[in-house]
């Protein structure tokens, strides 16, 4: 069944997760984010800790399990990604939905769905300020967190897709949340989605 799937890639601190949740409420369709790793853990039998520790970042070689690769509980950066990718494919066939991060735009690129790929970003200083306010931390700590998480996301996307995470050619719509409010971004995506769904 062909569904409309909205994927959201987001720079940390730019509000992508909030926009995804708001869009889910507006369109009345499921929202998938960190719940994907719980679903992948349930399906694979691999401890949730492995998925959490390696969520949108590359697993260190020291984290790789010594369980034989043929065992379904074997843990590596590739099979963690494979289990999560299968969950993303599974939910995409259930209904229209919103999927945040985790290379979903790449995983579903050859599906028969109507795939709407969104990228949410903002200037570094805006993101850092947002992080400071959200977690009540210093500018120094906010900047460190901002750079670390986005570095992990860049490396993760590059490793699993061979493409650059920030390259706008990987997306259909891009929103700078220092220019658009969250509400305006949600409204624009919603309107575009209606047109897109009718194609």
Secondary structure as UniProt FT lines:
FT   STRAND          4..10
FT   TURN            12..13
FT   HELIX           16..27
FT   STRAND          30..32
FT   HELIX           35..44
FT   HELIX           48..53
FT   TURN            54..56
FT   HELIX           61..63
FT   TURN            69..70
FT   TURN            72..73
FT   HELIX           77..92
FT   TURN            93..94
FT   STRAND          97..100
FT   TURN            102..103
FT   HELIX           104..107
FT   TURN            108..110
FT   STRAND          114..121
FT   HELIX           124..135
FT   HELIX           139..161
FT   TURN            165..166
FT   HELIX           168..170
FT   STRAND          173..176
FT   TURN            177..179
FT   HELIX           182..197
//
